[in-house]
Amino acid sequence: MTETKFTHRPEIQELIPEFWTSYLQVPLYRSLVAMEAANVKLEPFLRKGQTVDYPYIDIPSARKYTPNEGFSDADGKTPTEEGYKGAFQLVTGDSDKVTVDECFGVPIYIDQVEELQNNYSLANEIGERAGFRLRNEIDKMVLANTVKGTEFQFGDIDETSILRFLVAAKAKLAGDDVEDGDLIAIVDPIVAAYIELKFASSGFSVADATLRNGFAGTAAGFNIFVSNNLPDSEYGEGKVLYVGRRGMIALVMQTEPRMSITPTEDLIGIKMKPYTLFGTGVPTFDAKRFLAAHVAPKDLQTVDSE
């Protein structure tokens, strides 16, 4: 018996929610700073209120080893000394939970269904713009967690002090025993402009950074990402910048953004509701591995603050 495969007629495929997945997903994923900077878990099915585990372990301390004697205990005593308490440490683990409690959508009404069915560019533009709108909301919620890092007040910043800021931030991270390597800085467009002026000769460029998940280049050992969605600093008119290890903010998100399509009762049109569900937070151990850097770009300062 020959199997008959059902396919939707081209003129109605735009009214099927699954048709929109690629239109929404491509602009969302390629521009979302959180996709590169956060510790992302993509789940095919999520429900609001669901919790997702982010496990971690307590790191044991290093102990001195003496040949033919063994490891010292926490007080520095060797196994042959009186009062030796033992060297081996129990590794304990715990888990932080991120709650899926955010849902954002972009409600759209198309008055004439034919306009959508017969206009490929319109369908493409709807998906593109809706994807970018969802991107903004996700990035805002993820980057709001920047304030949960170790506070680092640098103060005035401009082209002449941007290198000093990056070096000082790196020294602060080292002083806090944050591992070197895979360091990132998420900065606002003004600070990014200062970095570009300083490091343009090494290939740093803000141009088209949006199409690379905000990545603009490297500077002073940091991968630099640019975003308009950083939180405001409580100390002035600048932003709070994320500086530290990549992936210290957790994000759990639907693998694919969804589309809900419903007809209207009295009009020849449809209501389209592209949406996504996600949750974000900072695991306990990871909050110590990045800085909440408060800076004040000079061209934003008031006369009284100078």
Beta strands, then each sheet from edge to edge (+ up, - down):
strand 1: 39-43
strand 2: 51-57
strand 3: 65-66
strand 4: 70-71
strand 5: 93-99
strand 6: 102-105
strand 7: 108-110
strand 8: 150-157
strand 9: 183-187
strand 10: 215-219
strand 11: 222-226
strand 12: 240-245
strand 13: 250-254
strand 14: 258-263
strand 15: 270-281
strand 16: 290-297
sheet 1: 1+ 13+ 15- 6+
sheet 2: 1+ 13+ 15- 7+
sheet 3: 1+ 13+ 15- 14+
sheet 4: 2+ 5-
sheet 5: 3+ 4-
sheet 6: 8+ 16+ 12- 9+ 11+ 10-
end
